[in-house]
Amino acid sequence: MSNYLRPRLPGATVFFSVALAQRGSSLLIDEVQRLRHAVARTKTERPFIIDAFVVLPDHLHCVWTLPERDADYATRWRLIKTRFSQGLPRGTRRASHIARRERGIWQRRFWEHHIRDDADYHWHLRFCWNAPVEQNLAKTPFNWPFSSIHRELAMGHFSRPEPQP
């Protein structure tokens, strides 16, 4: 069995990619309200800042900043995945899923990258917001409804570009 070592840096800003077990599914956007509720409930219990978040059909990307004395993002992801999965039909399960009482909806692990500096931070924000365009789901980041770019736009952090003739 692999032994994954994850950095434990309180107050870190971290980029995540989290995927469903069944790639090609549209479950995350079909059940986006369920996902929003799972994230909001977890965020209330274990605070963190969402710097960027984009939900795609079968995976998501986000950038979080943890509280100053807290490095436990793994528990937050476990809670979000569990809360999202409750009440959904079981996914395709192997014996290992059954043994661990998993529903087989999510990939077991997630990918994380600790942000190193301002350039790295801004690159990962743009990565999140541009993911729907890169995957041919939208013509511009502003056309994808499941993105925190709309929050940034509403806060006046930048303006929507004018359509090209």
C-alpha positions as CSV (number, residue, x, y, z in Angstrom):
1,M,0.0,0.0,0.0
2,S,1.3,3.5,-0.9
3,N,2.1,5.8,1.9
4,Y,1.2,9.4,0.8
5,L,3.0,12.1,2.6
6,R,1.2,15.4,2.4
7,P,2.7,18.7,3.7
8,R,1.2,20.0,6.9
9,L,1.5,23.8,6.7
10,P,-1.0,25.7,8.8
11,G,-2.5,28.7,7.0
12,A,-1.4,27.3,3.6
13,T,-3.0,28.2,0.3
14,V,-3.5,25.0,-1.6
15,F,-4.7,24.1,-5.1
16,F,-6.8,20.9,-5.4
17,S,-8.1,18.7,-8.2
18,V,-10.8,16.2,-7.0
19,A,-12.4,13.7,-9.4
20,L,-15.3,11.3,-9.5
21,A,-14.6,7.6,-9.8
22,Q,-16.5,7.4,-13.0
23,R,-14.9,9.8,-15.4
24,G,-17.2,11.0,-18.2
25,S,-20.1,11.4,-15.7
26,S,-22.0,14.6,-15.3
27,L,-22.9,14.0,-11.7
28,L,-21.2,17.0,-10.2
29,I,-23.1,19.5,-12.4
30,D,-26.3,17.5,-12.2
31,E,-26.0,17.6,-8.4
32,V,-24.3,21.0,-8.0
33,Q,-26.7,22.1,-5.3
34,R,-25.8,19.0,-3.2
35,L,-22.1,19.8,-3.7
36,R,-22.6,23.5,-2.7
37,H,-24.5,22.3,0.4
38,A,-21.7,19.9,1.3
39,V,-19.0,22.5,0.9
40,A,-21.0,25.2,2.8
41,R,-21.7,22.9,5.7
42,T,-18.1,21.8,5.9
43,K,-16.9,25.4,5.6
44,T,-19.1,26.4,8.5
45,E,-17.8,23.6,10.8
46,R,-14.2,23.9,9.7
47,P,-13.6,27.3,8.2
48,F,-11.4,28.0,5.1
49,I,-11.3,30.6,2.4
50,I,-12.3,29.7,-1.1
51,D,-10.0,31.7,-3.4
52,A,-11.3,30.0,-6.6
53,F,-13.6,27.1,-7.3
54,V,-14.8,25.5,-10.6
55,V,-17.1,22.5,-10.9
56,L,-16.9,20.5,-14.1
57,P,-19.0,17.5,-15.0
58,D,-16.8,14.8,-13.4
59,H,-14.2,16.7,-11.4
60,L,-13.5,20.0,-9.8
61,H,-10.5,22.4,-9.2
62,C,-10.2,24.9,-6.4
63,V,-7.8,27.0,-4.4
64,W,-8.3,27.2,-0.6
65,T,-6.6,29.2,2.1
66,L,-6.6,27.5,5.5
67,P,-6.9,29.2,8.8
68,E,-3.6,30.4,10.4
69,R,-3.3,27.5,12.9
70,D,-4.9,24.8,10.8
71,A,-3.4,22.4,8.2
72,D,-6.1,19.8,8.0
73,Y,-7.6,19.9,4.5
74,A,-7.8,16.1,4.2
75,T,-10.6,16.0,6.8
76,R,-12.4,18.8,5.0
77,W,-12.3,16.8,1.8
78,R,-13.5,13.6,3.5
79,L,-16.5,15.6,4.9
80,I,-17.3,17.2,1.6
81,K,-17.1,13.9,-0.3
82,T,-19.2,12.1,2.4
83,R,-21.9,14.7,2.6
84,F,-22.1,15.0,-1.2
85,S,-22.5,11.2,-1.5
86,Q,-25.2,10.7,1.1
87,G,-28.5,9.9,-0.5
88,L,-27.0,9.2,-3.9
89,P,-27.1,5.8,-5.5
90,R,-23.9,3.8,-5.0
91,G,-21.3,4.0,-7.8
92,T,-19.5,1.0,-9.1
93,R,-17.9,-0.6,-6.1
94,R,-15.1,-3.0,-5.6
95,A,-14.4,-5.1,-2.6
96,S,-12.0,-2.4,-1.3
97,H,-14.9,0.2,-1.4
98,I,-17.1,-2.2,0.6
99,A,-14.4,-2.9,3.1
100,R,-13.8,0.8,3.7
101,R,-17.6,1.6,3.7
102,E,-17.1,3.8,0.6
103,R,-19.9,4.4,-1.9
104,G,-17.6,4.3,-4.9
105,I,-18.6,7.8,-6.2
106,W,-15.3,9.6,-5.7
107,Q,-11.8,8.7,-6.6
108,R,-10.2,7.8,-3.3
109,R,-7.5,10.4,-3.3
110,F,-7.2,14.0,-4.6
111,W,-4.3,16.0,-6.0
112,E,-3.0,18.9,-4.1
113,H,-0.3,21.6,-4.7
114,H,0.8,24.0,-2.1
115,I,1.0,27.5,-3.6
116,R,4.5,28.9,-3.4
117,D,4.2,32.6,-4.3
118,D,2.0,35.3,-5.9
119,A,2.8,34.1,-9.5
120,D,1.9,30.5,-8.6
121,Y,-1.3,31.7,-6.9
122,H,-2.5,33.7,-9.9
123,W,-1.6,30.9,-12.3
124,H,-3.8,28.5,-10.4
125,L,-6.7,30.9,-10.1
126,R,-6.6,31.3,-13.9
127,F,-6.3,27.6,-14.3
128,C,-9.5,27.1,-12.3
129,W,-11.4,29.8,-14.2
130,N,-10.2,28.7,-17.6
131,A,-10.8,25.0,-17.1
132,P,-14.3,25.0,-18.7
133,V,-12.8,26.7,-21.8
134,E,-9.9,24.2,-22.0
135,Q,-12.4,21.3,-21.8
136,N,-14.6,22.9,-24.5
137,L,-17.5,23.3,-22.1
138,A,-17.7,27.1,-22.6
139,K,-16.4,29.7,-25.0
140,T,-15.2,32.0,-22.2
141,P,-14.8,31.5,-18.4
142,F,-17.8,33.8,-17.9
143,N,-20.1,31.5,-19.9
144,W,-19.6,28.6,-17.4
145,P,-22.1,28.9,-14.5
146,F,-20.3,26.7,-12.0
147,S,-17.3,28.9,-11.3
148,S,-16.3,31.4,-8.6
149,I,-15.3,33.8,-11.4
150,H,-18.9,35.1,-11.2
151,R,-18.2,36.1,-7.5
152,E,-15.1,37.9,-8.5
153,L,-17.0,39.7,-11.3
154,A,-19.7,40.7,-8.8
155,M,-17.1,42.0,-6.4
156,G,-15.7,44.2,-9.2
157,H,-12.3,42.5,-9.2
158,F,-12.4,42.6,-13.0
159,S,-14.9,43.3,-15.7
160,R,-16.5,41.0,-18.2
161,P,-14.8,41.5,-21.6
162,E,-17.0,42.8,-24.4
163,P,-17.9,40.2,-27.0
164,Q,-15.9,40.4,-30.2
165,P,-17.8,41.2,-33.4
